[in-house]
Amino acid sequence: MTHTKTHTPAHVAAKKPVSVPGRILLSLVGVVQVGLALAAFSDLWARPAKDVRLTKPAWIPIILINWIGPLAYFVGGVKR
């Protein structure tokens, strides 16, 4: 029985640590993401149901979608 070597793709085998500026940027992006979602949830909670397109419960899973959900809520979910 011969042993065959499995091939690992280069992008998996050569993991480089994220640099300090990269970590800071990723952290800031994460904080903005969470802040945007919290702002959308806060607005959804405080806004009367008649001023929201769709139902309030329908917006909960939508807002949980990264970036797209909170932005969709503020752009299209709030009646002006």
mmCIF file of the N, C-alpha and C atoms, coordinates in Angstrom:
data_MODEL
# 
_entry.id   MODEL 
# 
loop_
_atom_site.group_PDB 
_atom_site.id 
_atom_site.type_symbol 
_atom_site.label_atom_id 
_atom_site.label_alt_id 
_atom_site.label_comp_id 
_atom_site.label_asym_id 
_atom_site.label_entity_id 
_atom_site.label_seq_id 
_atom_site.pdbx_PDB_ins_code 
_atom_site.Cartn_x 
_atom_site.Cartn_y 
_atom_site.Cartn_z 
_atom_site.occupancy 
_atom_site.B_iso_or_equiv 
_atom_site.pdbx_formal_charge 
_atom_site.auth_seq_id 
_atom_site.auth_comp_id 
_atom_site.auth_asym_id 
_atom_site.auth_atom_id 
_atom_site.pdbx_PDB_model_num 
ATOM 1   N N  . MET A 1 1  ? 0.847   -1.176 0.000  1.00 0.00 ? 1  MET A N  1 
ATOM 2   C CA . MET A 1 1  ? 0.000   0.000  0.000  1.00 0.00 ? 1  MET A CA 1 
ATOM 3   C C  . MET A 1 1  ? 0.891   1.236  0.000  1.00 0.00 ? 1  MET A C  1 
ATOM 4   N N  . THR A 1 2  ? 0.642   2.115  -0.914 1.00 0.00 ? 2  THR A N  1 
ATOM 5   C CA . THR A 1 2  ? 1.443   3.324  -0.989 1.00 0.00 ? 2  THR A CA 1 
ATOM 6   C C  . THR A 1 2  ? 0.685   4.471  -0.346 1.00 0.00 ? 2  THR A C  1 
ATOM 7   N N  . HIS A 1 3  ? 1.439   5.338  0.246  1.00 0.00 ? 3  HIS A N  1 
ATOM 8   C CA . HIS A 1 3  ? 0.843   6.506  0.894  1.00 0.00 ? 3  HIS A CA 1 
ATOM 9   C C  . HIS A 1 3  ? 0.863   7.669  -0.078 1.00 0.00 ? 3  HIS A C  1 
ATOM 10  N N  . THR A 1 4  ? -0.292  8.254  -0.300 1.00 0.00 ? 4  THR A N  1 
ATOM 11  C CA . THR A 1 4  ? -0.347  9.419  -1.179 1.00 0.00 ? 4  THR A CA 1 
ATOM 12  C C  . THR A 1 4  ? -0.424  10.674 -0.330 1.00 0.00 ? 4  THR A C  1 
ATOM 13  N N  . LYS A 1 5  ? 0.327   11.644 -0.723 1.00 0.00 ? 5  LYS A N  1 
ATOM 14  C CA . LYS A 1 5  ? 0.354   12.920 -0.011 1.00 0.00 ? 5  LYS A CA 1 
ATOM 15  C C  . LYS A 1 5  ? -0.846  13.759 -0.444 1.00 0.00 ? 5  LYS A C  1 
ATOM 16  N N  . THR A 1 6  ? -1.579  14.281 0.513  1.00 0.00 ? 6  THR A N  1 
ATOM 17  C CA . THR A 1 6  ? -2.706  15.142 0.177  1.00 0.00 ? 6  THR A CA 1 
ATOM 18  C C  . THR A 1 6  ? -2.192  16.537 -0.109 1.00 0.00 ? 6  THR A C  1 
ATOM 19  N N  . HIS A 1 7  ? -2.806  17.153 -1.057 1.00 0.00 ? 7  HIS A N  1 
ATOM 20  C CA . HIS A 1 7  ? -2.383  18.496 -1.461 1.00 0.00 ? 7  HIS A CA 1 
ATOM 21  C C  . HIS A 1 7  ? -3.233  19.533 -0.729 1.00 0.00 ? 7  HIS A C  1 
ATOM 22  N N  . THR A 1 8  ? -2.567  20.434 -0.028 1.00 0.00 ? 8  THR A N  1 
ATOM 23  C CA . THR A 1 8  ? -3.249  21.526 0.657  1.00 0.00 ? 8  THR A CA 1 
ATOM 24  C C  . THR A 1 8  ? -3.077  22.785 -0.178 1.00 0.00 ? 8  THR A C  1 
ATOM 25  N N  . PRO A 1 9  ? -4.184  23.484 -0.476 1.00 0.00 ? 9  PRO A N  1 
ATOM 26  C CA . PRO A 1 9  ? -4.056  24.714 -1.257 1.00 0.00 ? 9  PRO A CA 1 
ATOM 27  C C  . PRO A 1 9  ? -3.140  25.721 -0.569 1.00 0.00 ? 9  PRO A C  1 
ATOM 28  N N  . ALA A 1 10 ? -2.452  26.508 -1.361 1.00 0.00 ? 10 ALA A N  1 
ATOM 29  C CA . ALA A 1 10 ? -1.476  27.463 -0.833 1.00 0.00 ? 10 ALA A CA 1 
ATOM 30  C C  . ALA A 1 10 ? -2.113  28.473 0.107  1.00 0.00 ? 10 ALA A C  1 
ATOM 31  N N  . HIS A 1 11 ? -3.350  28.915 -0.196 1.00 0.00 ? 11 HIS A N  1 
ATOM 32  C CA . HIS A 1 11 ? -3.966  29.931 0.660  1.00 0.00 ? 11 HIS A CA 1 
ATOM 33  C C  . HIS A 1 11 ? -4.347  29.378 2.024  1.00 0.00 ? 11 HIS A C  1 
ATOM 34  N N  . VAL A 1 12 ? -4.456  28.060 2.156  1.00 0.00 ? 12 VAL A N  1 
ATOM 35  C CA . VAL A 1 12 ? -4.754  27.455 3.455  1.00 0.00 ? 12 VAL A CA 1 
ATOM 36  C C  . VAL A 1 12 ? -3.464  27.176 4.210  1.00 0.00 ? 12 VAL A C  1 
ATOM 37  N N  . ALA A 1 13 ? -2.460  26.697 3.515  1.00 0.00 ? 13 ALA A N  1 
ATOM 38  C CA . ALA A 1 13 ? -1.214  26.301 4.159  1.00 0.00 ? 13 ALA A CA 1 
ATOM 39  C C  . ALA A 1 13 ? -0.406  27.498 4.650  1.00 0.00 ? 13 ALA A C  1 
ATOM 40  N N  . ALA A 1 14 ? -0.467  28.612 3.960  1.00 0.00 ? 14 ALA A N  1 
ATOM 41  C CA . ALA A 1 14 ? 0.375   29.755 4.291  1.00 0.00 ? 14 ALA A CA 1 
ATOM 42  C C  . ALA A 1 14 ? -0.434  30.827 5.007  1.00 0.00 ? 14 ALA A C  1 
ATOM 43  N N  . LYS A 1 15 ? -0.847  30.542 6.234  1.00 0.00 ? 15 LYS A N  1 
ATOM 44  C CA . LYS A 1 15 ? -1.592  31.537 7.002  1.00 0.00 ? 15 LYS A CA 1 
ATOM 45  C C  . LYS A 1 15 ? -0.614  32.515 7.633  1.00 0.00 ? 15 LYS A C  1 
ATOM 46  N N  . LYS A 1 16 ? -0.849  33.782 7.376  1.00 0.00 ? 16 LYS A N  1 
ATOM 47  C CA . LYS A 1 16 ? -0.017  34.817 7.963  1.00 0.00 ? 16 LYS A CA 1 
ATOM 48  C C  . LYS A 1 16 ? -0.806  35.479 9.076  1.00 0.00 ? 16 LYS A C  1 
ATOM 49  N N  . PRO A 1 17 ? -0.148  35.819 10.160 1.00 0.00 ? 17 PRO A N  1 
ATOM 50  C CA . PRO A 1 17 ? -0.865  36.529 11.223 1.00 0.00 ? 17 PRO A CA 1 
ATOM 51  C C  . PRO A 1 17 ? -1.281  37.920 10.740 1.00 0.00 ? 17 PRO A C  1 
ATOM 52  N N  . VAL A 1 18 ? -2.379  38.391 11.263 1.00 0.00 ? 18 VAL A N  1 
ATOM 53  C CA . VAL A 1 18 ? -2.868  39.721 10.897 1.00 0.00 ? 18 VAL A CA 1 
ATOM 54  C C  . VAL A 1 18 ? -2.015  40.758 11.621 1.00 0.00 ? 18 VAL A C  1 
ATOM 55  N N  . SER A 1 19 ? -1.602  41.775 10.905 1.00 0.00 ? 19 SER A N  1 
ATOM 56  C CA . SER A 1 19 ? -0.750  42.805 11.495 1.00 0.00 ? 19 SER A CA 1 
ATOM 57  C C  . SER A 1 19 ? -1.551  43.623 12.514 1.00 0.00 ? 19 SER A C  1 
ATOM 58  N N  . VAL A 1 20 ? -0.847  44.369 13.331 1.00 0.00 ? 20 VAL A N  1 
ATOM 59  C CA . VAL A 1 20 ? -1.497  45.203 14.347 1.00 0.00 ? 20 VAL A CA 1 
ATOM 60  C C  . VAL A 1 20 ? -2.426  46.237 13.710 1.00 0.00 ? 20 VAL A C  1 
ATOM 61  N N  . PRO A 1 21 ? -1.998  46.970 12.668 1.00 0.00 ? 21 PRO A N  1 
ATOM 62  C CA . PRO A 1 21 ? -2.948  47.897 12.033 1.00 0.00 ? 21 PRO A CA 1 
ATOM 63  C C  . PRO A 1 21 ? -4.160  47.163 11.447 1.00 0.00 ? 21 PRO A C  1 
ATOM 64  N N  . GLY A 1 22 ? -3.937  45.958 10.933 1.00 0.00 ? 22 GLY A N  1 
ATOM 65  C CA . GLY A 1 22 ? -5.049  45.166 10.402 1.00 0.00 ? 22 GLY A CA 1 
ATOM 66  C C  . GLY A 1 22 ? -6.024  44.782 11.490 1.00 0.00 ? 22 GLY A C  1 
ATOM 67  N N  . ARG A 1 23 ? -5.497  44.406 12.647 1.00 0.00 ? 23 ARG A N  1 
ATOM 68  C CA . ARG A 1 23 ? -6.370  44.061 13.784 1.00 0.00 ? 23 ARG A CA 1 
ATOM 69  C C  . ARG A 1 23 ? -7.165  45.271 14.246 1.00 0.00 ? 23 ARG A C  1 
ATOM 70  N N  . ILE A 1 24 ? -6.516  46.420 14.284 1.00 0.00 ? 24 ILE A N  1 
ATOM 71  C CA . ILE A 1 24 ? -7.209  47.644 14.704 1.00 0.00 ? 24 ILE A CA 1 
ATOM 72  C C  . ILE A 1 24 ? -8.325  47.971 13.725 1.00 0.00 ? 24 ILE A C  1 
ATOM 73  N N  . LEU A 1 25 ? -8.038  47.881 12.432 1.00 0.00 ? 25 LEU A N  1 
ATOM 74  C CA . LEU A 1 25 ? -9.049  48.159 11.418 1.00 0.00 ? 25 LEU A CA 1 
ATOM 75  C C  . LEU A 1 25 ? -10.213 47.176 11.517 1.00 0.00 ? 25 LEU A C  1 
ATOM 76  N N  . LEU A 1 26 ? -9.915  45.895 11.661 1.00 0.00 ? 26 LEU A N  1 
ATOM 77  C CA . LEU A 1 26 ? -10.978 44.895 11.798 1.00 0.00 ? 26 LEU A CA 1 
ATOM 78  C C  . LEU A 1 26 ? -11.813 45.150 13.055 1.00 0.00 ? 26 LEU A C  1 
ATOM 79  N N  . SER A 1 27 ? -11.167 45.549 14.128 1.00 0.00 ? 27 SER A N  1 
ATOM 80  C CA . SER A 1 27 ? -11.893 45.858 15.362 1.00 0.00 ? 27 SER A CA 1 
ATOM 81  C C  . SER A 1 27 ? -12.817 47.055 15.173 1.00 0.00 ? 27 SER A C  1 
ATOM 82  N N  . LEU A 1 28 ? -12.314 48.095 14.507 1.00 0.00 ? 28 LEU A N  1 
ATOM 83  C CA . LEU A 1 28 ? -13.148 49.273 14.256 1.00 0.00 ? 28 LEU A CA 1 
ATOM 84  C C  . LEU A 1 28 ? -14.341 48.931 13.360 1.00 0.00 ? 28 LEU A C  1 
ATOM 85  N N  . VAL A 1 29 ? -14.103 48.128 12.344 1.00 0.00 ? 29 VAL A N  1 
ATOM 86  C CA . VAL A 1 29 ? -15.191 47.705 11.461 1.00 0.00 ? 29 VAL A CA 1 
ATOM 87  C C  . VAL A 1 29 ? -16.231 46.917 12.261 1.00 0.00 ? 29 VAL A C  1 
ATOM 88  N N  . GLY A 1 30 ? -15.773 46.063 13.151 1.00 0.00 ? 30 GLY A N  1 
ATOM 89  C CA . GLY A 1 30 ? -16.686 45.290 13.997 1.00 0.00 ? 30 GLY A CA 1 
ATOM 90  C C  . GLY A 1 30 ? -17.493 46.173 14.927 1.00 0.00 ? 30 GLY A C  1 
ATOM 91  N N  . VAL A 1 31 ? -16.847 47.169 15.514 1.00 0.00 ? 31 VAL A N  1 
ATOM 92  C CA . VAL A 1 31 ? -17.541 48.082 16.419 1.00 0.00 ? 31 VAL A CA 1 
ATOM 93  C C  . VAL A 1 31 ? -18.604 48.883 15.658 1.00 0.00 ? 31 VAL A C  1 
ATOM 94  N N  . VAL A 1 32 ? -18.257 49.357 14.466 1.00 0.00 ? 32 VAL A N  1 
ATOM 95  C CA . VAL A 1 32 ? -19.226 50.103 13.651 1.00 0.00 ? 32 VAL A CA 1 
ATOM 96  C C  . VAL A 1 32 ? -20.398 49.196 13.276 1.00 0.00 ? 32 VAL A C  1 
ATOM 97  N N  . GLN A 1 33 ? -20.101 47.952 12.908 1.00 0.00 ? 33 GLN A N  1 
ATOM 98  C CA . GLN A 1 33 ? -21.142 46.973 12.553 1.00 0.00 ? 33 GLN A CA 1 
ATOM 99  C C  . GLN A 1 33 ? -22.120 46.771 13.706 1.00 0.00 ? 33 GLN A C  1 
ATOM 100 N N  . VAL A 1 34 ? -21.593 46.526 14.882 1.00 0.00 ? 34 VAL A N  1 
ATOM 101 C CA . VAL A 1 34 ? -22.444 46.295 16.054 1.00 0.00 ? 34 VAL A CA 1 
ATOM 102 C C  . VAL A 1 34 ? -23.208 47.569 16.409 1.00 0.00 ? 34 VAL A C  1 
ATOM 103 N N  . GLY A 1 35 ? -22.544 48.720 16.336 1.00 0.00 ? 35 GLY A N  1 
ATOM 104 C CA . GLY A 1 35 ? -23.215 49.990 16.629 1.00 0.00 ? 35 GLY A CA 1 
ATOM 105 C C  . GLY A 1 35 ? -24.359 50.271 15.674 1.00 0.00 ? 35 GLY A C  1 
ATOM 106 N N  . LEU A 1 36 ? -24.161 49.971 14.404 1.00 0.00 ? 36 LEU A N  1 
ATOM 107 C CA . LEU A 1 36 ? -25.210 50.167 13.412 1.00 0.00 ? 36 LEU A CA 1 
ATOM 108 C C  . LEU A 1 36 ? -26.402 49.254 13.694 1.00 0.00 ? 36 LEU A C  1 
ATOM 109 N N  . ALA A 1 37 ? -26.128 48.008 14.035 1.00 0.00 ? 37 ALA A N  1 
ATOM 110 C CA . ALA A 1 37 ? -27.211 47.074 14.362 1.00 0.00 ? 37 ALA A CA 1 
ATOM 111 C C  . ALA A 1 37 ? -27.943 47.522 15.631 1.00 0.00 ? 37 ALA A C  1 
ATOM 112 N N  . LEU A 1 38 ? -27.202 47.969 16.638 1.00 0.00 ? 38 LEU A N  1 
ATOM 113 C CA . LEU A 1 38 ? -27.850 48.441 17.873 1.00 0.00 ? 38 LEU A CA 1 
ATOM 114 C C  . LEU A 1 38 ? -28.700 49.675 17.614 1.00 0.00 ? 38 LEU A C  1 
ATOM 115 N N  . ALA A 1 39 ? -28.215 50.570 16.770 1.00 0.00 ? 39 ALA A N  1 
ATOM 116 C CA . ALA A 1 39 ? -28.996 51.759 16.416 1.00 0.00 ? 39 ALA A CA 1 
ATOM 117 C C  . ALA A 1 39 ? -30.284 51.364 15.697 1.00 0.00 ? 39 ALA A C  1 
ATOM 118 N N  . ALA A 1 40 ? -30.187 50.393 14.790 1.00 0.00 ? 40 ALA A N  1 
ATOM 119 C CA . ALA A 1 40 ? -31.379 49.937 14.066 1.00 0.00 ? 40 ALA A CA 1 
ATOM 120 C C  . ALA A 1 40 ? -32.374 49.280 15.021 1.00 0.00 ? 40 ALA A C  1 
ATOM 121 N N  . PHE A 1 41 ? -31.880 48.434 15.927 1.00 0.00 ? 41 PHE A N  1 
ATOM 122 C CA . PHE A 1 41 ? -32.784 47.802 16.897 1.00 0.00 ? 41 PHE A CA 1 
ATOM 123 C C  . PHE A 1 41 ? -33.417 48.831 17.826 1.00 0.00 ? 41 PHE A C  1 
ATOM 124 N N  . SER A 1 42 ? -32.644 49.812 18.252 1.00 0.00 ? 42 SER A N  1 
ATOM 125 C CA . SER A 1 42 ? -33.162 50.859 19.125 1.00 0.00 ? 42 SER A CA 1 
ATOM 126 C C  . SER A 1 42 ? -34.256 51.656 18.430 1.00 0.00 ? 42 SER A C  1 
ATOM 127 N N  . ASP A 1 43 ? -34.006 52.012 17.178 1.00 0.00 ? 43 ASP A N  1 
ATOM 128 C CA . ASP A 1 43 ? -34.995 52.758 16.406 1.00 0.00 ? 43 ASP A CA 1 
ATOM 129 C C  . ASP A 1 43 ? -36.240 51.913 16.174 1.00 0.00 ? 43 ASP A C  1 
ATOM 130 N N  . LEU A 1 44 ? -36.049 50.639 15.855 1.00 0.00 ? 44 LEU A N  1 
ATOM 131 C CA . LEU A 1 44 ? -37.183 49.736 15.636 1.00 0.00 ? 44 LEU A CA 1 
ATOM 132 C C  . LEU A 1 44 ? -38.032 49.622 16.890 1.00 0.00 ? 44 LEU A C  1 
ATOM 133 N N  . TRP A 1 45 ? -37.398 49.536 18.036 1.00 0.00 ? 45 TRP A N  1 
ATOM 134 C CA . TRP A 1 45 ? -38.107 49.418 19.314 1.00 0.00 ? 45 TRP A CA 1 
ATOM 135 C C  . TRP A 1 45 ? -38.924 50.675 19.612 1.00 0.00 ? 45 TRP A C  1 
ATOM 136 N N  . ALA A 1 46 ? -38.337 51.843 19.362 1.00 0.00 ? 46 ALA A N  1 
ATOM 137 C CA . ALA A 1 46 ? -38.965 53.104 19.734 1.00 0.00 ? 46 ALA A CA 1 
ATOM 138 C C  . ALA A 1 46 ? -39.992 53.595 18.710 1.00 0.00 ? 46 ALA A C  1 
ATOM 139 N N  . ARG A 1 47 ? -39.851 53.213 17.473 1.00 0.00 ? 47 ARG A N  1 
ATOM 140 C CA . ARG A 1 47 ? -40.716 53.727 16.405 1.00 0.00 ? 47 ARG A CA 1 
ATOM 141 C C  . ARG A 1 47 ? -42.074 53.024 16.427 1.00 0.00 ? 47 ARG A C  1 
ATOM 142 N N  . PRO A 1 48 ? -43.164 53.774 16.262 1.00 0.00 ? 48 PRO A N  1 
ATOM 143 C CA . PRO A 1 48 ? -44.489 53.153 16.182 1.00 0.00 ? 48 PRO A CA 1 
ATOM 144 C C  . PRO A 1 48 ? -44.576 52.205 14.980 1.00 0.00 ? 48 PRO A C  1 
ATOM 145 N N  . ALA A 1 49 ? -45.332 51.120 15.132 1.00 0.00 ? 49 ALA A N  1 
ATOM 146 C CA . ALA A 1 49 ? -45.442 50.105 14.084 1.00 0.00 ? 49 ALA A CA 1 
ATOM 147 C C  . ALA A 1 49 ? -45.974 50.684 12.776 1.00 0.00 ? 49 ALA A C  1 
ATOM 148 N N  . LYS A 1 50 ? -46.812 51.714 12.870 1.00 0.00 ? 50 LYS A N  1 
ATOM 149 C CA . LYS A 1 50 ? -47.381 52.300 11.655 1.00 0.00 ? 50 LYS A CA 1 
ATOM 150 C C  . LYS A 1 50 ? -46.335 53.039 10.826 1.00 0.00 ? 50 LYS A C  1 
ATOM 151 N N  . ASP A 1 51 ? -45.198 53.362 11.427 1.00 0.00 ? 51 ASP A N  1 
ATOM 152 C CA . ASP A 1 51 ? -44.126 54.076 10.731 1.00 0.00 ? 51 ASP A CA 1 
ATOM 153 C C  . ASP A 1 51 ? -43.029 53.149 10.200 1.00 0.00 ? 51 ASP A C  1 
ATOM 154 N N  . VAL A 1 52 ? -43.291 51.832 10.239 1.00 0.00 ? 52 VAL A N  1 
ATOM 155 C CA . VAL A 1 52 ? -42.303 50.848 9.797  1.00 0.00 ? 52 VAL A CA 1 
ATOM 156 C C  . VAL A 1 52 ? -42.914 50.016 8.672  1.00 0.00 ? 52 VAL A C  1 
ATOM 157 N N  . ARG A 1 53 ? -42.172 49.900 7.567  1.00 0.00 ? 53 ARG A N  1 
ATOM 158 C CA . ARG A 1 53 ? -42.600 49.005 6.494  1.00 0.00 ? 53 ARG A CA 1 
ATOM 159 C C  . ARG A 1 53 ? -42.349 47.569 6.947  1.00 0.00 ? 53 ARG A C  1 
ATOM 160 N N  . LEU A 1 54 ? -43.142 46.642 6.509  1.00 0.00 ? 54 LEU A N  1 
ATOM 161 C CA . LEU A 1 54 ? -43.160 45.258 6.992  1.00 0.00 ? 54 LEU A CA 1 
ATOM 162 C C  . LEU A 1 54 ? -43.603 45.277 8.461  1.00 0.00 ? 54 LEU A C  1 
ATOM 163 N N  . THR A 1 55 ? -43.488 44.160 9.133  1.00 0.00 ? 55 THR A N  1 
ATOM 164 C CA . THR A 1 55 ? -43.823 44.122 10.554 1.00 0.00 ? 55 THR A CA 1 
ATOM 165 C C  . THR A 1 55 ? -42.535 44.245 11.365 1.00 0.00 ? 55 THR A C  1 
ATOM 166 N N  . LYS A 1 56 ? -42.672 44.686 12.596 1.00 0.00 ? 56 LYS A N  1 
ATOM 167 C CA . LYS A 1 56 ? -41.479 44.800 13.443 1.00 0.00 ? 56 LYS A CA 1 
ATOM 168 C C  . LYS A 1 56 ? -40.783 43.450 13.631 1.00 0.00 ? 56 LYS A C  1 
ATOM 169 N N  . PRO A 1 57 ? -41.520 42.352 13.890 1.00 0.00 ? 57 PRO A N  1 
ATOM 170 C CA . PRO A 1 57 ? -40.822 41.062 14.032 1.00 0.00 ? 57 PRO A CA 1 
ATOM 171 C C  . PRO A 1 57 ? -40.081 40.622 12.763 1.00 0.00 ? 57 PRO A C  1 
ATOM 172 N N  . ALA A 1 58 ? -40.565 41.036 11.596 1.00 0.00 ? 58 ALA A N  1 
ATOM 173 C CA . ALA A 1 58 ? -39.889 40.676 10.344 1.00 0.00 ? 58 ALA A CA 1 
ATOM 174 C C  . ALA A 1 58 ? -38.532 41.354 10.235 1.00 0.00 ? 58 ALA A C  1 
ATOM 175 N N  . TRP A 1 59 ? -38.381 42.526 10.847 1.00 0.00 ? 59 TRP A N  1 
ATOM 176 C CA . TRP A 1 59 ? -37.114 43.255 10.749 1.00 0.00 ? 59 TRP A CA 1 
ATOM 177 C C  . TRP A 1 59 ? -36.025 42.687 11.649 1.00 0.00 ? 59 TRP A C  1 
ATOM 178 N N  . ILE A 1 60 ? -36.386 41.943 12.671 1.00 0.00 ? 60 ILE A N  1 
ATOM 179 C CA . ILE A 1 60 ? -35.371 41.433 13.606 1.00 0.00 ? 60 ILE A CA 1 
ATOM 180 C C  . ILE A 1 60 ? -34.333 40.562 12.897 1.00 0.00 ? 60 ILE A C  1 
ATOM 181 N N  . PRO A 1 61 ? -34.722 39.506 12.167 1.00 0.00 ? 61 PRO A N  1 
ATOM 182 C CA . PRO A 1 61 ? -33.671 38.723 11.491 1.00 0.00 ? 61 PRO A CA 1 
ATOM 183 C C  . PRO A 1 61 ? -32.990 39.492 10.354 1.00 0.00 ? 61 PRO A C  1 
ATOM 184 N N  . ILE A 1 62 ? -33.712 40.426 9.746  1.00 0.00 ? 62 ILE A N  1 
ATOM 185 C CA . ILE A 1 62 ? -33.105 41.209 8.666  1.00 0.00 ? 62 ILE A CA 1 
ATOM 186 C C  . ILE A 1 62 ? -31.984 42.086 9.218  1.00 0.00 ? 62 ILE A C  1 
ATOM 187 N N  . ILE A 1 63 ? -32.215 42.723 10.338 1.00 0.00 ? 63 ILE A N  1 
ATOM 188 C CA . ILE A 1 63 ? -31.205 43.597 10.939 1.00 0.00 ? 63 ILE A CA 1 
ATOM 189 C C  . ILE A 1 63 ? -29.967 42.802 11.349 1.00 0.00 ? 63 ILE A C  1 
ATOM 190 N N  . LEU A 1 64 ? -30.132 41.531 11.655 1.00 0.00 ? 64 LEU A N  1 
ATOM 191 C CA . LEU A 1 64 ? -28.996 40.704 12.066 1.00 0.00 ? 64 LEU A CA 1 
ATOM 192 C C  . LEU A 1 64 ? -28.056 40.356 10.914 1.00 0.00 ? 64 LEU A C  1 
ATOM 193 N N  . ILE A 1 65 ? -28.451 40.634 9.678  1.00 0.00 ? 65 ILE A N  1 
ATOM 194 C CA . ILE A 1 65 ? -27.577 40.389 8.532  1.00 0.00 ? 65 ILE A CA 1 
ATOM 195 C C  . ILE A 1 65 ? -26.522 41.499 8.502  1.00 0.00 ? 65 ILE A C  1 
ATOM 196 N N  . ASN A 1 66 ? -25.263 41.102 8.512  1.00 0.00 ? 66 ASN A N  1 
ATOM 197 C CA . ASN A 1 66 ? -24.162 42.074 8.577  1.00 0.00 ? 66 ASN A CA 1 
ATOM 198 C C  . ASN A 1 66 ? -24.316 43.201 7.574  1.00 0.00 ? 66 ASN A C  1 
ATOM 199 N N  . TRP A 1 67 ? -24.149 44.402 8.044  1.00 0.00 ? 67 TRP A N  1 
ATOM 200 C CA . TRP A 1 67 ? -24.169 45.640 7.272  1.00 0.00 ? 67 TRP A CA 1 
ATOM 201 C C  . TRP A 1 67 ? -25.451 45.831 6.476  1.00 0.00 ? 67 TRP A C  1 
ATOM 202 N N  . ILE A 1 68 ? -25.829 44.852 5.688  1.00 0.00 ? 68 ILE A N  1 
ATOM 203 C CA . ILE A 1 68 ? -26.969 44.988 4.780  1.00 0.00 ? 68 ILE A CA 1 
ATOM 204 C C  . ILE A 1 68 ? -28.272 45.182 5.543  1.00 0.00 ? 68 ILE A C  1 
ATOM 205 N N  . GLY A 1 69 ? -28.474 44.423 6.596  1.00 0.00 ? 69 GLY A N  1 
ATOM 206 C CA . GLY A 1 69 ? -29.726 44.476 7.346  1.00 0.00 ? 69 GLY A CA 1 
ATOM 207 C C  . GLY A 1 69 ? -30.004 45.835 7.975  1.00 0.00 ? 69 GLY A C  1 
ATOM 208 N N  . PRO A 1 70 ? -29.081 46.355 8.786  1.00 0.00 ? 70 PRO A N  1 
ATOM 209 C CA . PRO A 1 70 ? -29.332 47.669 9.380  1.00 0.00 ? 70 PRO A CA 1 
ATOM 210 C C  . PRO A 1 70 ? -29.470 48.773 8.336  1.00 0.00 ? 70 PRO A C  1 
ATOM 211 N N  . LEU A 1 71 ? -28.653 48.725 7.303  1.00 0.00 ? 71 LEU A N  1 
ATOM 212 C CA . LEU A 1 71 ? -28.754 49.738 6.258  1.00 0.00 ? 71 LEU A CA 1 
ATOM 213 C C  . LEU A 1 71 ? -30.088 49.627 5.522  1.00 0.00 ? 71 LEU A C  1 
ATOM 214 N N  . ALA A 1 72 ? -30.547 48.397 5.269  1.00 0.00 ? 72 ALA A N  1 
ATOM 215 C CA . ALA A 1 72 ? -31.839 48.203 4.610  1.00 0.00 ? 72 ALA A CA 1 
ATOM 216 C C  . ALA A 1 72 ? -32.967 48.747 5.476  1.00 0.00 ? 72 ALA A C  1 
ATOM 217 N N  . TYR A 1 73 ? -32.850 48.558 6.781  1.00 0.00 ? 73 TYR A N  1 
ATOM 218 C CA . TYR A 1 73 ? -33.867 49.071 7.691  1.00 0.00 ? 73 TYR A CA 1 
ATOM 219 C C  . TYR A 1 73 ? -33.940 50.596 7.605  1.00 0.00 ? 73 TYR A C  1 
ATOM 220 N N  . PHE A 1 74 ? -32.787 51.255 7.695  1.00 0.00 ? 74 PHE A N  1 
ATOM 221 C CA . PHE A 1 74 ? -32.789 52.714 7.694  1.00 0.00 ? 74 PHE A CA 1 
ATOM 222 C C  . PHE A 1 74 ? -33.163 53.298 6.325  1.00 0.00 ? 74 PHE A C  1 
ATOM 223 N N  . VAL A 1 75 ? -32.786 52.603 5.259  1.00 0.00 ? 75 VAL A N  1 
ATOM 224 C CA . VAL A 1 75 ? -33.077 53.116 3.911  1.00 0.00 ? 75 VAL A CA 1 
ATOM 225 C C  . VAL A 1 75 ? -34.506 52.794 3.479  1.00 0.00 ? 75 VAL A C  1 
ATOM 226 N N  . GLY A 1 76 ? -34.933 51.553 3.686  1.00 0.00 ? 76 GLY A N  1 
ATOM 227 C CA . GLY A 1 76 ? -36.231 51.146 3.154  1.00 0.00 ? 76 GLY A CA 1 
ATOM 228 C C  . GLY A 1 76 ? -37.273 50.751 4.167  1.00 0.00 ? 76 GLY A C  1 
ATOM 229 N N  . GLY A 1 77 ? -36.891 50.576 5.400  1.00 0.00 ? 77 GLY A N  1 
ATOM 230 C CA . GLY A 1 77 ? -37.840 50.075 6.385  1.00 0.00 ? 77 GLY A CA 1 
ATOM 231 C C  . GLY A 1 77 ? -38.581 51.144 7.163  1.00 0.00 ? 77 GLY A C  1 
ATOM 232 N N  . VAL A 1 78 ? -38.074 52.344 7.149  1.00 0.00 ? 78 VAL A N  1 
ATOM 233 C CA . VAL A 1 78 ? -38.668 53.437 7.909  1.00 0.00 ? 78 VAL A CA 1 
ATOM 234 C C  . VAL A 1 78 ? -39.466 54.314 6.946  1.00 0.00 ? 78 VAL A C  1 
ATOM 235 N N  . LYS A 1 79 ? -40.748 54.498 7.257  1.00 0.00 ? 79 LYS A N  1 
ATOM 236 C CA . LYS A 1 79 ? -41.575 55.369 6.427  1.00 0.00 ? 79 LYS A CA 1 
ATOM 237 C C  . LYS A 1 79 ? -41.201 56.815 6.723  1.00 0.00 ? 79 LYS A C  1 
ATOM 238 N N  . ARG A 1 80 ? -41.123 57.600 5.692  1.00 0.00 ? 80 ARG A N  1 
ATOM 239 C CA . ARG A 1 80 ? -40.751 59.017 5.849  1.00 0.00 ? 80 ARG A CA 1 
ATOM 240 C C  . ARG A 1 80 ? -41.966 59.893 5.679  1.00 0.00 ? 80 ARG A C  1 
# 
